[in-house]
Amino acid sequence: MGDGSQGKGTERKERLLIMAIQLGRARELVAIAFVLGATSAASTAQSQSFVSQPPAEDTWSTYSAPAGLTGDEIVARMLERNRLRNERLRRYSAVRTYEIRNSEGKLAAQAVVSVEYRAPDKKTFNKTSEKGSGIVRHLVFDRLMQSESETSSGREHRNSAITTANYAFALSGEEDVGPYHCFVLEAAPKSKEKYLFEGKIWIDAQDFAVVKIAGHPAKKPSFWINRADFVRQYQRIDGFWLPLRDETSVEVKIYGRRVFTVDHQQYVINPLQAEAGDIADED
């Protein structure tokens, strides 16, 4: 009788341990999704060699800006150019590959997603293939896509946009990012909004478009997250600046480092059928 009770007690403890591990795992994934949502929102608000490490500190107090430009003036020109580009960007489609790997490079989950954008702020996502953990895909990838949809318009978009209302900018120098010659701006958030970040922005000196963003969330995302750093790089296609690759490195309590990447490929911009569709909608 005693042995039976002891056996049941052991089984109960094991079940509780498994539940605790599963709960911790779920919290970890939710925290990662929150970080990725914050970093993605900070960079997608501008839809316009790549590393996951945070940007190095620069000594830039002696830097002299060309033609007396300030950080705020460069951002103002960028916003105006973005407005003009956005007026011409009616529609695009792309294919994204979402992945999460552990510190050893082992794939935890992957999803290939087709993305459709239609002006002024509508995005739709359709998964074409998936593999790996279903829990990761649901708690991370699905939440990230939902977060991006929410920040495409409305209050969340205004709260995450790279503007002087949200950030203080300081011009720190000039650098080449691949084929693009860029102004480098330090960006300091003016509040601790969850979708803001602290870091650097590289702005193309000719097109005044964002080429790269690197930093970390302005607000600590979760008890479970020790640190999160992200880098997003853009590419110029047919006069438009669109995401090329995202990489976010997250240090999670107990579980260690997780690396999340998104590769953006196969862009089709302003297809001819879009105009026919717009005319049909007006009718």
C-alpha atoms as an extended CHARMM CRD file, in Angstrom:
* protein
*
       283  EXT
         1         1  MET       CA              0.0000000000        0.0000000000        0.0000000000  PROA      1               0.0000000000
         2         2  GLY       CA              2.7830000000        2.3580000000        0.9490000000  PROA      2               0.0000000000
         3         3  ASP       CA              4.7030000000        1.5180000000       -2.2120000000  PROA      3               0.0000000000
         4         4  GLY       CA              1.6010000000        2.3300000000       -4.3000000000  PROA      4               0.0000000000
         5         5  SER       CA              1.1560000000        5.7080000000       -2.6600000000  PROA      5               0.0000000000
         6         6  GLN       CA              4.8430000000        6.4620000000       -3.0880000000  PROA      6               0.0000000000
         7         7  GLY       CA              4.6280000000        5.5170000000       -6.7770000000  PROA      7               0.0000000000
         8         8  LYS       CA              1.6350000000        7.7960000000       -7.3460000000  PROA      8               0.0000000000
         9         9  GLY       CA              3.4270000000       10.6210000000       -5.5570000000  PROA      9               0.0000000000
        10        10  THR       CA              6.4680000000       10.1880000000       -7.8000000000  PROA      10              0.0000000000
        11        11  GLU       CA              4.2910000000       10.1790000000      -10.9280000000  PROA      11              0.0000000000
        12        12  ARG       CA              2.5380000000       13.3510000000       -9.7750000000  PROA      12              0.0000000000
        13        13  LYS       CA              5.8680000000       15.0970000000       -9.1820000000  PROA      13              0.0000000000
        14        14  GLU       CA              7.0380000000       14.0480000000      -12.6460000000  PROA      14              0.0000000000
        15        15  ARG       CA              3.8410000000       15.4060000000      -14.2290000000  PROA      15              0.0000000000
        16        16  LEU       CA              4.2430000000       18.6810000000      -12.3510000000  PROA      16              0.0000000000
        17        17  LEU       CA              7.8610000000       18.9100000000      -13.4860000000  PROA      17              0.0000000000
        18        18  ILE       CA              6.8540000000       18.3350000000      -17.1060000000  PROA      18              0.0000000000
        19        19  MET       CA              4.1090000000       20.9650000000      -16.8030000000  PROA      19              0.0000000000
        20        20  ALA       CA              6.5770000000       23.4420000000      -15.3140000000  PROA      20              0.0000000000
        21        21  ILE       CA              9.0370000000       22.8290000000      -18.1590000000  PROA      21              0.0000000000
        22        22  GLN       CA              6.2750000000       23.2270000000      -20.7410000000  PROA      22              0.0000000000
        23        23  LEU       CA              5.0710000000       26.4320000000      -19.0740000000  PROA      23              0.0000000000
        24        24  GLY       CA              8.6060000000       27.8140000000      -19.0100000000  PROA      24              0.0000000000
        25        25  ARG       CA              9.0400000000       26.8750000000      -22.6560000000  PROA      25              0.0000000000
        26        26  ALA       CA              5.7940000000       28.6220000000      -23.5870000000  PROA      26              0.0000000000
        27        27  ARG       CA              6.8200000000       31.7570000000      -21.6870000000  PROA      27              0.0000000000
        28        28  GLU       CA             10.1820000000       31.7030000000      -23.4460000000  PROA      28              0.0000000000
        29        29  LEU       CA              8.4960000000       31.5390000000      -26.8560000000  PROA      29              0.0000000000
        30        30  VAL       CA              6.0140000000       34.2830000000      -26.0180000000  PROA      30              0.0000000000
        31        31  ALA       CA              8.8890000000       36.4800000000      -24.8480000000  PROA      31              0.0000000000
        32        32  ILE       CA             10.7930000000       35.8140000000      -28.0650000000  PROA      32              0.0000000000
        33        33  ALA       CA              7.7010000000       36.6750000000      -30.0950000000  PROA      33              0.0000000000
        34        34  PHE       CA              7.3860000000       39.9530000000      -28.1990000000  PROA      34              0.0000000000
        35        35  VAL       CA             11.0160000000       40.8600000000      -28.9080000000  PROA      35              0.0000000000
        36        36  LEU       CA             10.7220000000       39.9890000000      -32.5740000000  PROA      36              0.0000000000
        37        37  GLY       CA              7.4980000000       41.9480000000      -32.8510000000  PROA      37              0.0000000000
        38        38  ALA       CA              9.1530000000       44.9830000000      -31.3200000000  PROA      38              0.0000000000
        39        39  THR       CA             12.2680000000       44.8480000000      -33.4880000000  PROA      39              0.0000000000
        40        40  SER       CA             10.3230000000       44.0660000000      -36.6480000000  PROA      40              0.0000000000
        41        41  ALA       CA              7.8890000000       46.8970000000      -36.0430000000  PROA      41              0.0000000000
        42        42  ALA       CA             10.7150000000       49.3520000000      -35.5200000000  PROA      42              0.0000000000
        43        43  SER       CA             12.1460000000       48.5040000000      -38.9150000000  PROA      43              0.0000000000
        44        44  THR       CA              9.0610000000       47.7230000000      -41.0120000000  PROA      44              0.0000000000
        45        45  ALA       CA              7.6600000000       51.1470000000      -40.2320000000  PROA      45              0.0000000000
        46        46  GLN       CA             10.0750000000       52.4440000000      -42.8970000000  PROA      46              0.0000000000
        47        47  SER       CA              9.1960000000       50.0430000000      -45.6850000000  PROA      47              0.0000000000
        48        48  GLN       CA             11.4270000000       51.1180000000      -47.7390000000  PROA      48              0.0000000000
        49        49  SER       CA             28.2390000000       41.9120000000      -45.1270000000  PROA      49              0.0000000000
        50        50  PHE       CA             25.1410000000       41.2600000000      -42.5500000000  PROA      50              0.0000000000
        51        51  VAL       CA             25.8310000000       40.3990000000      -38.8870000000  PROA      51              0.0000000000
        52        52  SER       CA             23.7620000000       39.7160000000      -35.7950000000  PROA      52              0.0000000000
        53        53  GLN       CA             26.0510000000       41.4700000000      -33.3530000000  PROA      53              0.0000000000
        54        54  PRO       CA             25.1370000000       44.8860000000      -31.8810000000  PROA      54              0.0000000000
        55        55  PRO       CA             26.8500000000       47.8730000000      -33.5230000000  PROA      55              0.0000000000
        56        56  ALA       CA             30.2240000000       48.8880000000      -32.1300000000  PROA      56              0.0000000000
        57        57  GLU       CA             30.5900000000       52.1720000000      -30.3050000000  PROA      57              0.0000000000
        58        58  ASP       CA             32.0900000000       54.9530000000      -32.4210000000  PROA      58              0.0000000000
        59        59  THR       CA             34.1240000000       57.9980000000      -31.5160000000  PROA      59              0.0000000000
        60        60  TRP       CA             32.3660000000       60.6490000000      -33.5960000000  PROA      60              0.0000000000
        61        61  SER       CA             32.5650000000       63.9450000000      -31.6910000000  PROA      61              0.0000000000
        62        62  THR       CA             34.9170000000       65.4240000000      -34.3540000000  PROA      62              0.0000000000
        63        63  TYR       CA             32.7920000000       64.3680000000      -37.3250000000  PROA      63              0.0000000000
        64        64  SER       CA             31.7060000000       67.2900000000      -39.5400000000  PROA      64              0.0000000000
        65        65  ALA       CA             28.4570000000       66.7590000000      -41.4390000000  PROA      65              0.0000000000
        66        66  PRO       CA             28.3820000000       67.6490000000      -45.1570000000  PROA      66              0.0000000000
        67        67  ALA       CA             26.6430000000       70.9270000000      -45.9670000000  PROA      67              0.0000000000
        68        68  GLY       CA             25.8630000000       71.3480000000      -42.2590000000  PROA      68              0.0000000000
        69        69  LEU       CA             23.2200000000       68.6100000000      -42.2650000000  PROA      69              0.0000000000
        70        70  THR       CA             21.8920000000       67.4940000000      -38.8970000000  PROA      70              0.0000000000
        71        71  GLY       CA             20.3930000000       64.1510000000      -37.9730000000  PROA      71              0.0000000000
        72        72  ASP       CA             16.8960000000       65.6470000000      -37.8630000000  PROA      72              0.0000000000
        73        73  GLU       CA             17.3410000000       67.1940000000      -41.3270000000  PROA      73              0.0000000000
        74        74  ILE       CA             18.4550000000       63.8720000000      -42.7940000000  PROA      74              0.0000000000
        75        75  VAL       CA             15.4410000000       62.1340000000      -41.2630000000  PROA      75              0.0000000000
        76        76  ALA       CA             13.1420000000       64.8770000000      -42.6080000000  PROA      76              0.0000000000
        77        77  ARG       CA             14.5110000000       64.3100000000      -46.1190000000  PROA      77              0.0000000000
        78        78  MET       CA             14.1420000000       60.5620000000      -45.6730000000  PROA      78              0.0000000000
        79        79  LEU       CA             10.4970000000       60.8990000000      -44.6310000000  PROA      79              0.0000000000
        80        80  GLU       CA              9.7380000000       63.1180000000      -47.6190000000  PROA      80              0.0000000000
        81        81  ARG       CA             11.4220000000       60.6930000000      -50.0260000000  PROA      81              0.0000000000
        82        82  ASN       CA              9.5740000000       57.8050000000      -48.3680000000  PROA      82              0.0000000000
        83        83  ARG       CA              6.2940000000       59.6520000000      -48.9040000000  PROA      83              0.0000000000
        84        84  LEU       CA              7.0430000000       60.0610000000      -52.6060000000  PROA      84              0.0000000000
        85        85  ARG       CA              8.1140000000       56.4210000000      -52.9460000000  PROA      85              0.0000000000
        86        86  ASN       CA              5.0440000000       55.1980000000      -51.0770000000  PROA      86              0.0000000000
        87        87  GLU       CA              2.7830000000       57.1380000000      -53.4340000000  PROA      87              0.0000000000
        88        88  ARG       CA              4.2020000000       55.0530000000      -56.2950000000  PROA      88              0.0000000000
        89        89  LEU       CA              4.2410000000       51.7430000000      -54.4380000000  PROA      89              0.0000000000
        90        90  ARG       CA              0.7750000000       50.3630000000      -55.1070000000  PROA      90              0.0000000000
        91        91  ARG       CA              1.3700000000       46.6930000000      -54.5860000000  PROA      91              0.0000000000
        92        92  TYR       CA              4.0430000000       44.0480000000      -54.1750000000  PROA      92              0.0000000000
        93        93  SER       CA              4.4420000000       40.3860000000      -53.3590000000  PROA      93              0.0000000000
        94        94  ALA       CA              7.3880000000       38.5620000000      -51.8340000000  PROA      94              0.0000000000
        95        95  VAL       CA              8.4260000000       35.2490000000      -50.3110000000  PROA      95              0.0000000000
        96        96  ARG       CA              9.7890000000       35.1270000000      -46.7760000000  PROA      96              0.0000000000
        97        97  THR       CA             11.5810000000       32.3290000000      -44.9790000000  PROA      97              0.0000000000
        98        98  TYR       CA             11.2470000000       32.4900000000      -41.1790000000  PROA      98              0.0000000000
        99        99  GLU       CA             13.6540000000       30.3990000000      -39.0890000000  PROA      99              0.0000000000
       100       100  ILE       CA             14.6280000000       29.9630000000      -35.4410000000  PROA      100             0.0000000000
       101       101  ARG       CA             17.8300000000       28.1610000000      -34.4730000000  PROA      101             0.0000000000
       102       102  ASN       CA             19.5460000000       27.4950000000      -31.1660000000  PROA      102             0.0000000000
       103       103  SER       CA             23.0910000000       28.5360000000      -30.2590000000  PROA      103             0.0000000000
       104       104  GLU       CA             24.4590000000       25.4050000000      -31.9610000000  PROA      104             0.0000000000
       105       105  GLY       CA             22.6880000000       26.2160000000      -35.2230000000  PROA      105             0.0000000000
       106       106  LYS       CA             20.0600000000       23.4780000000      -34.8960000000  PROA      106             0.0000000000
       107       107  LEU       CA             16.8070000000       24.3820000000      -36.6210000000  PROA      107             0.0000000000
       108       108  ALA       CA             13.8590000000       24.6080000000      -34.2360000000  PROA      108             0.0000000000
       109       109  ALA       CA             11.2440000000       25.7430000000      -36.7370000000  PROA      109             0.0000000000
       110       110  GLN       CA             10.8460000000       27.1160000000      -40.2430000000  PROA      110             0.0000000000
       111       111  ALA       CA              7.9950000000       28.6250000000      -42.2270000000  PROA      111             0.0000000000
       112       112  VAL       CA              7.9320000000       29.8010000000      -45.8410000000  PROA      112             0.0000000000
       113       113  VAL       CA              5.3400000000       32.5310000000      -46.2970000000  PROA      113             0.0000000000
       114       114  SER       CA              4.0540000000       34.4700000000      -49.2850000000  PROA      114             0.0000000000
       115       115  VAL       CA              3.3660000000       38.1180000000      -48.4650000000  PROA      115             0.0000000000
       116       116  GLU       CA              1.0240000000       40.4270000000      -50.3600000000  PROA      116             0.0000000000
       117       117  TYR       CA              1.0840000000       44.1830000000      -49.7930000000  PROA      117             0.0000000000
       118       118  ARG       CA             -1.5350000000       46.5450000000      -51.1450000000  PROA      118             0.0000000000
       119       119  ALA       CA             -1.4850000000       50.3000000000      -50.6300000000  PROA      119             0.0000000000
       120       120  PRO       CA             -1.9320000000       52.0420000000      -48.3750000000  PROA      120             0.0000000000
       121       121  ASP       CA             -1.4480000000       49.5940000000      -45.4770000000  PROA      121             0.0000000000
       122       122  LYS       CA             -2.8840000000       46.1430000000      -46.1450000000  PROA      122             0.0000000000
       123       123  LYS       CA             -0.6680000000       43.0670000000      -45.7180000000  PROA      123             0.0000000000
       124       124  THR       CA             -1.7400000000       39.4580000000      -46.0170000000  PROA      124             0.0000000000
       125       125  PHE       CA              0.3090000000       36.3660000000      -45.1960000000  PROA      125             0.0000000000
       126       126  ASN       CA             -0.0890000000       32.8520000000      -46.5540000000  PROA      126             0.0000000000
       127       127  LYS       CA              2.0780000000       29.9550000000      -45.3660000000  PROA      127             0.0000000000
       128       128  THR       CA              3.2560000000       27.7110000000      -48.1900000000  PROA      128             0.0000000000
       129       129  SER       CA              5.3840000000       25.2790000000      -46.1660000000  PROA      129             0.0000000000
       130       130  GLU       CA              6.2950000000       24.5900000000      -42.5450000000  PROA      130             0.0000000000
       131       131  LYS       CA              8.5540000000       22.2860000000      -40.5720000000  PROA      131             0.0000000000
       132       132  GLY       CA              9.8590000000       21.9020000000      -37.0620000000  PROA      132             0.0000000000
       133       133  SER       CA              8.0650000000       22.6390000000      -33.8180000000  PROA      133             0.0000000000
       134       134  GLY       CA              4.3970000000       23.5350000000      -34.2140000000  PROA      134             0.0000000000
       135       135  ILE       CA              4.4720000000       25.3240000000      -30.8570000000  PROA      135             0.0000000000
       136       136  VAL       CA              7.3150000000       27.5710000000      -32.0300000000  PROA      136             0.0000000000
       137       137  ARG       CA              5.5570000000       28.3160000000      -35.3100000000  PROA      137             0.0000000000
       138       138  HSD       CA              2.3340000000       29.2130000000      -33.5380000000  PROA      138             0.0000000000
       139       139  LEU       CA              3.7200000000       31.1980000000      -30.6010000000  PROA      139             0.0000000000
       140       140  VAL       CA              6.4930000000       32.9850000000      -32.5290000000  PROA      140             0.0000000000
       141       141  PHE       CA              5.8690000000       33.1320000000      -36.2830000000  PROA      141             0.0000000000
       142       142  ASP       CA              2.1000000000       33.6160000000      -36.1120000000  PROA      142             0.0000000000
       143       143  ARG       CA              2.3890000000       36.2820000000      -33.4230000000  PROA      143             0.0000000000
       144       144  LEU       CA              5.0860000000       38.0630000000      -35.4010000000  PROA      144             0.0000000000
       145       145  MET       CA              2.9320000000       38.2320000000      -38.5210000000  PROA      145             0.0000000000
       146       146  GLN       CA              0.0080000000       39.4530000000      -36.4400000000  PROA      146             0.0000000000
       147       147  SER       CA              2.2310000000       42.1150000000      -34.8870000000  PROA      147             0.0000000000
       148       148  GLU       CA              3.3780000000       43.3000000000      -38.3160000000  PROA      148             0.0000000000
       149       149  SER       CA             -0.2130000000       43.5750000000      -39.4950000000  PROA      149             0.0000000000
       150       150  GLU       CA             -1.0570000000       45.6730000000      -36.4310000000  PROA      150             0.0000000000
       151       151  THR       CA              1.8810000000       48.0470000000      -36.9650000000  PROA      151             0.0000000000
       152       152  SER       CA              1.1250000000       48.6260000000      -40.6560000000  PROA      152             0.0000000000
       153       153  SER       CA             -1.4490000000       51.2910000000      -39.7990000000  PROA      153             0.0000000000
       154       154  GLY       CA             -3.1380000000       53.1780000000      -36.9920000000  PROA      154             0.0000000000
       155       155  ARG       CA             -1.7480000000       54.0300000000      -33.5760000000  PROA      155             0.0000000000
       156       156  GLU       CA              0.8410000000       51.2340000000      -33.5370000000  PROA      156             0.0000000000
       157       157  HSD       CA              2.3230000000       52.5300000000      -36.7940000000  PROA      157             0.0000000000
       158       158  ARG       CA              2.5960000000       56.0720000000      -35.4390000000  PROA      158             0.0000000000
       159       159  ASN       CA              4.1320000000       54.8020000000      -32.2090000000  PROA      159             0.0000000000
       160       160  SER       CA              6.7990000000       52.7530000000      -34.0240000000  PROA      160             0.0000000000
       161       161  ALA       CA              7.6900000000       55.0770000000      -36.9230000000  PROA      161             0.0000000000
       162       162  ILE       CA             11.2150000000       56.4450000000      -37.2570000000  PROA      162             0.0000000000
       163       163  THR       CA             10.3800000000       60.1220000000      -36.7670000000  PROA      163             0.0000000000
       164       164  THR       CA             11.5470000000       63.0270000000      -34.6100000000  PROA      164             0.0000000000
       165       165  ALA       CA              8.3770000000       62.5580000000      -32.5410000000  PROA      165             0.0000000000
       166       166  ASN       CA              9.6640000000       59.1610000000      -31.3950000000  PROA      166             0.0000000000
       167       167  TYR       CA             13.4630000000       59.5680000000      -31.4960000000  PROA      167             0.0000000000
       168       168  ALA       CA             16.3190000000       61.9950000000      -30.9450000000  PROA      168             0.0000000000
       169       169  PHE       CA             18.8230000000       61.6720000000      -33.7910000000  PROA      169             0.0000000000
       170       170  ALA       CA             22.5430000000       62.4820000000      -33.8940000000  PROA      170             0.0000000000
       171       171  LEU       CA             24.6270000000       62.2530000000      -37.0670000000  PROA      171             0.0000000000
       172       172  SER       CA             27.7390000000       60.2370000000      -36.1870000000  PROA      172             0.0000000000
       173       173  GLY       CA             29.5110000000       59.7390000000      -39.4960000000  PROA      173             0.0000000000
       174       174  GLU       CA             29.4140000000       58.0510000000      -42.8980000000  PROA      174             0.0000000000
       175       175  GLU       CA             29.9440000000       54.4190000000      -43.8990000000  PROA      175             0.0000000000
       176       176  ASP       CA             29.5240000000       52.1290000000      -46.8810000000  PROA      176             0.0000000000
       177       177  VAL       CA             27.0300000000       49.3060000000      -46.5500000000  PROA      177             0.0000000000
       178       178  GLY       CA             27.6190000000       47.0770000000      -49.5450000000  PROA      178             0.0000000000
       179       179  PRO       CA             27.1560000000       49.2750000000      -52.6400000000  PROA      179             0.0000000000
       180       180  TYR       CA             25.4360000000       52.0700000000      -50.6860000000  PROA      180             0.0000000000
       181       181  HSD       CA             27.1920000000       55.0990000000      -49.1840000000  PROA      181             0.0000000000
       182       182  CYS       CA             25.3280000000       56.0390000000      -46.0090000000  PROA      182             0.0000000000
       183       183  PHE       CA             24.9320000000       58.6110000000      -43.2880000000  PROA      183             0.0000000000
       184       184  VAL       CA             25.0730000000       56.9270000000      -39.8720000000  PROA      184             0.0000000000
       185       185  LEU       CA             22.6120000000       58.1910000000      -37.2510000000  PROA      185             0.0000000000
       186       186  GLU       CA             22.4100000000       57.3900000000      -33.5580000000  PROA      186             0.0000000000
       187       187  ALA       CA             18.7610000000       56.8900000000      -32.6000000000  PROA      187             0.0000000000
       188       188  ALA       CA             17.6760000000       57.4120000000      -28.9910000000  PROA      188             0.0000000000
       189       189  PRO       CA             14.0010000000       56.7440000000      -28.2000000000  PROA      189             0.0000000000
       190       190  LYS       CA             12.0700000000       59.5230000000      -26.4660000000  PROA      190             0.0000000000
       191       191  SER       CA              9.8890000000       57.0430000000      -24.5640000000  PROA      191             0.0000000000
       192       192  LYS       CA              9.8060000000       53.3950000000      -23.5500000000  PROA      192             0.0000000000
       193       193  GLU       CA              7.1080000000       52.3600000000      -26.0190000000  PROA      193             0.0000000000
       194       194  LYS       CA              7.2740000000       48.6230000000      -26.6750000000  PROA      194             0.0000000000
       195       195  TYR       CA              7.8230000000       49.0480000000      -30.4220000000  PROA      195             0.0000000000
       196       196  LEU       CA             10.7000000000       51.5480000000      -30.1870000000  PROA      196             0.0000000000
       197       197  PHE       CA             14.3950000000       50.6900000000      -30.2640000000  PROA      197             0.0000000000
       198       198  GLU       CA             17.7750000000       52.1750000000      -29.3750000000  PROA      198             0.0000000000
       199       199  GLY       CA             20.6150000000       51.8970000000      -31.8570000000  PROA      199             0.0000000000
       200       200  LYS       CA             21.8390000000       53.0930000000      -35.2420000000  PROA      200             0.0000000000
       201       201  ILE       CA             20.3290000000       53.8070000000      -38.6330000000  PROA      201             0.0000000000
       202       202  TRP       CA             22.2300000000       53.8270000000      -41.9250000000  PROA      202             0.0000000000
       203       203  ILE       CA             20.5690000000       56.1310000000      -44.4970000000  PROA      203             0.0000000000
       204       204  ASP       CA             21.5770000000       56.1480000000      -48.1600000000  PROA      204             0.0000000000
       205       205  ALA       CA             23.2380000000       59.4860000000      -48.9230000000  PROA      205             0.0000000000
       206       206  GLN       CA             21.7430000000       59.6770000000      -52.4190000000  PROA      206             0.0000000000
       207       207  ASP       CA             18.2170000000       58.2510000000      -52.0700000000  PROA      207             0.0000000000
       208       208  PHE       CA             17.7360000000       59.1880000000      -48.4000000000  PROA      208             0.0000000000
       209       209  ALA       CA             16.3430000000       55.7240000000      -47.6640000000  PROA      209             0.0000000000
       210       210  VAL       CA             17.0290000000       53.3730000000      -44.7640000000  PROA      210             0.0000000000
       211       211  VAL       CA             19.7140000000       50.8310000000      -45.7230000000  PROA      211             0.0000000000
       212       212  LYS       CA             20.2630000000       49.1940000000      -42.3320000000  PROA      212             0.0000000000
       213       213  ILE       CA             19.0050000000       49.3900000000      -38.7670000000  PROA      213             0.0000000000
       214       214  ALA       CA             20.7790000000       47.8310000000      -35.7750000000  PROA      214             0.0000000000
       215       215  GLY       CA             19.9390000000       48.0010000000      -32.1040000000  PROA      215             0.0000000000
       216       216  HSD       CA             17.8770000000       46.5810000000      -29.2710000000  PROA      216             0.0000000000
       217       217  PRO       CA             14.3580000000       47.1920000000      -27.9000000000  PROA      217             0.0000000000
       218       218  ALA       CA             13.9650000000       50.3830000000      -25.8630000000  PROA      218             0.0000000000
       219       219  LYS       CA             11.8700000000       48.5390000000      -23.2970000000  PROA      219             0.0000000000
       220       220  LYS       CA             12.9830000000       45.3030000000      -21.6350000000  PROA      220             0.0000000000
       221       221  PRO       CA             10.6360000000       42.8130000000      -23.2690000000  PROA      221             0.0000000000
       222       222  SER       CA             10.3010000000       40.1900000000      -20.5710000000  PROA      222             0.0000000000
       223       223  PHE       CA             11.7080000000       38.7200000000      -17.3740000000  PROA      223             0.0000000000
       224       224  TRP       CA             12.7620000000       35.7740000000      -19.5220000000  PROA      224             0.0000000000
       225       225  ILE       CA             14.9230000000       37.8570000000      -21.8800000000  PROA      225             0.0000000000
       226       226  ASN       CA             18.4230000000       38.8890000000      -20.7820000000  PROA      226             0.0000000000
       227       227  ARG       CA             19.3040000000       40.6510000000      -24.0250000000  PROA      227             0.0000000000
       228       228  ALA       CA             18.0020000000       41.0530000000      -27.5770000000  PROA      228             0.0000000000
       229       229  ASP       CA             19.8740000000       42.5660000000      -30.5300000000  PROA      229             0.0000000000
       230       230  PHE       CA             18.6450000000       42.9210000000      -34.0760000000  PROA      230             0.0000000000
       231       231  VAL       CA             19.8930000000       43.9580000000      -37.5010000000  PROA      231             0.0000000000
       232       232  ARG       CA             17.7440000000       44.5960000000      -40.5470000000  PROA      232             0.0000000000
       233       233  GLN       CA             19.1570000000       45.2660000000      -43.9980000000  PROA      233             0.0000000000
       234       234  TYR       CA             17.2670000000       46.7160000000      -46.9520000000  PROA      234             0.0000000000
       235       235  GLN       CA             17.7270000000       46.4560000000      -50.7140000000  PROA      235             0.0000000000
       236       236  ARG       CA             16.9250000000       48.7780000000      -53.6130000000  PROA      236             0.0000000000
       237       237  ILE       CA             14.6150000000       47.2340000000      -56.2260000000  PROA      237             0.0000000000
       238       238  ASP       CA             13.1930000000       49.2890000000      -59.1060000000  PROA      238             0.0000000000
       239       239  GLY       CA             13.6520000000       52.4920000000      -57.1290000000  PROA      239             0.0000000000
       240       240  PHE       CA             12.0000000000       51.1400000000      -53.9590000000  PROA      240             0.0000000000
       241       241  TRP       CA             13.7210000000       50.1440000000      -50.7060000000  PROA      241             0.0000000000
       242       242  LEU       CA             12.4170000000       46.8800000000      -49.2810000000  PROA      242             0.0000000000
       243       243  PRO       CA             13.6060000000       44.4510000000      -46.5740000000  PROA      243             0.0000000000
       244       244  LEU       CA             16.4030000000       42.0400000000      -47.5110000000  PROA      244             0.0000000000
       245       245  ARG       CA             17.2210000000       40.1830000000      -44.2970000000  PROA      245             0.0000000000
       246       246  ASP       CA             16.4770000000       40.3280000000      -40.5800000000  PROA      246             0.0000000000
       247       247  GLU       CA             18.5010000000       38.6970000000      -37.8480000000  PROA      247             0.0000000000
       248       248  THR       CA             17.6040000000       38.8730000000      -34.1590000000  PROA      248             0.0000000000
       249       249  SER       CA             19.7120000000       37.3170000000      -31.4260000000  PROA      249             0.0000000000
       250       250  VAL       CA             17.8840000000       36.6930000000      -28.1440000000  PROA      250             0.0000000000
       251       251  GLU       CA             19.4580000000       35.5800000000      -24.8670000000  PROA      251             0.0000000000
       252       252  VAL       CA             16.8000000000       33.6690000000      -22.9220000000  PROA      252             0.0000000000
       253       253  LYS       CA             17.0870000000       32.8240000000      -19.2310000000  PROA      253             0.0000000000
       254       254  ILE       CA             17.8600000000       29.1160000000      -18.6710000000  PROA      254             0.0000000000
       255       255  TYR       CA             17.4420000000       28.2420000000      -22.3690000000  PROA      255             0.0000000000
       256       256  GLY       CA             20.3700000000       30.2280000000      -23.8060000000  PROA      256             0.0000000000
       257       257  ARG       CA             20.7120000000       31.9470000000      -27.1530000000  PROA      257             0.0000000000
       258       258  ARG       CA             18.1540000000       31.7930000000      -29.9440000000  PROA      258             0.0000000000
       259       259  VAL       CA             18.7080000000       33.2710000000      -33.4170000000  PROA      259             0.0000000000
       260       260  PHE       CA             15.7320000000       34.2900000000      -35.4980000000  PROA      260             0.0000000000
       261       261  THR       CA             16.1210000000       35.1320000000      -39.1890000000  PROA      261             0.0000000000
       262       262  VAL       CA             13.8370000000       36.2710000000      -41.9690000000  PROA      262             0.0000000000
       263       263  ASP       CA             14.9970000000       36.2420000000      -45.5840000000  PROA      263             0.0000000000
       264       264  HSD       CA             12.9640000000       38.3560000000      -48.0290000000  PROA      264             0.0000000000
       265       265  GLN       CA             13.0820000000       37.1780000000      -51.6420000000  PROA      265             0.0000000000
       266       266  GLN       CA             11.2590000000       37.0320000000      -54.9860000000  PROA      266             0.0000000000
       267       267  TYR       CA              9.8200000000       40.5370000000      -54.9270000000  PROA      267             0.0000000000
       268       268  VAL       CA              7.3040000000       41.4430000000      -57.6200000000  PROA      268             0.0000000000
       269       269  ILE       CA              6.5680000000       45.1800000000      -57.4740000000  PROA      269             0.0000000000
       270       270  ASN       CA              3.5550000000       46.9800000000      -58.9320000000  PROA      270             0.0000000000
       271       271  PRO       CA              2.4460000000       44.1280000000      -61.2150000000  PROA      271             0.0000000000
       272       272  LEU       CA              0.4070000000       45.2160000000      -64.2280000000  PROA      272             0.0000000000
       273       273  GLN       CA             -2.6620000000       43.3350000000      -63.0400000000  PROA      273             0.0000000000
       274       274  ALA       CA             -2.7420000000       45.5480000000      -59.9480000000  PROA      274             0.0000000000
       275       275  GLU       CA             -3.9560000000       48.5030000000      -62.0060000000  PROA      275             0.0000000000
       276       276  ALA       CA             -6.6920000000       46.3920000000      -63.5530000000  PROA      276             0.0000000000
       277       277  GLY       CA             -7.6980000000       45.2410000000      -60.0790000000  PROA      277             0.0000000000
       278       278  ASP       CA             -7.8140000000       48.8150000000      -58.7980000000  PROA      278             0.0000000000
       279       279  ILE       CA            -10.0610000000       49.8420000000      -61.6830000000  PROA      279             0.0000000000
       280       280  ALA       CA            -12.3490000000       46.8830000000      -61.0040000000  PROA      280             0.0000000000
       281       281  ASP       CA            -12.5380000000       47.8710000000      -57.3150000000  PROA      281             0.0000000000
       282       282  GLU       CA            -13.5440000000       51.4190000000      -58.2310000000  PROA      282             0.0000000000
       283       283  ASP       CA            -16.3240000000       50.0840000000      -60.4510000000  PROA      283             0.0000000000
